[in-house]
Amino acid sequence: MTDLKVSLDEVVLITARNNKEIRVTQNMYDALAKLRPVLVDAARRGTTVTYKDAAVATDNAYLPQGLGPALDVLSEDCFRRDEPSLASLVVRSDVGEVGDAFVGDAEDEREACWQHWQR
């Protein structure tokens, strides 16, 4: 299992979402510990992962359309590691792009992920 930089039961403040607070539940923690290595592998290969495949990677702890809060916490985990956001690699299968709720420039963030993990 992956060591995360967020803690179980921590309340993570998501500044990009008007200081929204998200509590890291056991379910979220376990799901992120499974999802992070899948996304790191995708970054190393220079690819993306669909929301559906991301949900499967969490052992369906989340529905594809319900991954948003977990991806926000994953972004914070990446920030604490001084890494680009792995959440930028999670894309819609119909358009190959992040969902509307992604905050920031997904294309630049994806490129940064690929560069970071391919060095």
N, C-alpha and C positions, 0 to 999 in steps of 0.2 A: 504494500500500500504506500501511497505517496504521502510524504510529510507536507502538510499545507501550512501556509503562513497566516491563515485565519484559524481561529480556535472554536471548538465546539461551544455552543451557547453564547459566543461573542455576538454583540450587536454591531454590525458593520454599517458605517455611515457612508452612503453613496452620494457624494457631493455633486456628481453630474446629474443627479435626479432630485435636486432641491433638498439635499440632506435626508433623503429617504433612509430609514433604518430597516435593516434586514437581519433577523436573528439567524445564526448558523445552527440549524437543528441537526440532530444526528443523521436524519435522512439526507439533508443537504451536504453535510460533511462527507458522508460515505459516497454520495453520488459524485461529488467533485473529486474525491480521491481516485475514483474510477475514470472520470472524464478527462482529467488533466493529462495523464499519459497518452491517451488516444489523440488529444490535440497536439501534444508535443511531437508525437510521431507524424502527424499530418504536416506540421510545420517543417519538420526535417525533410519530408518528401516534397514540400512546396505545393501542398494540396489544401483542400478545404474538407469539411465534414457537414453533411446536412443536419438540420434540426432532428430529423427522424433518427439518423445514425447516432447523433449525440445522445438522444434519449435512450436508445438501445444500449449505448456504452455505460449509462448509469443503471443498467438493469431495469429500465423503465420506471425508475423512481419518479421521473417527471414525464409528462406528455410533451411532445415536441413544442406545442404552443404554450407550454407552461415553464419553459426553461429560463425565461428572462431573469428572475431574481437570482437564480443560481449562477447565471452567466455574469451578472453584475458583481456577485461576490468573487467569482473566479477572476474577474478583471482586477479587483482589489488585491487578490492573492498575487497576481502577476506584478502589480504595481509595487507591492512590498518586496518583491524579488528583483526589482529594477529591470523587468522584462516588458516587452510589448504585450498587449492584451490578446490572449489566446481566444477570447470570445469572438474576435474578428474573423476567426476561421470557421465559425458556425454559420451556415448559409441556408437559404431557402432552396429547395430542390427545383422549383419552377423557374427561378431567375438566377440562381447561383450567387446571390447576394444576401447580406445580412438583413434581418428584419427591420422594420421601420423604427423600432424602439432603440436601435443601436445608437449610442452617443459618440460622436467623433467621426473621423474620416476612416471608414473601414478599409478602403483600398490601401491607404498609406500604412495603416496598422498591420494589415496582412503582410505587406511587403516587409515591414519591420520584423514581424514574426519569422517569416521565411529566412531573412538575413541572419537574425539572431540565432536561430536553431540550426542553420546550415554551416555555421563557422566551425 
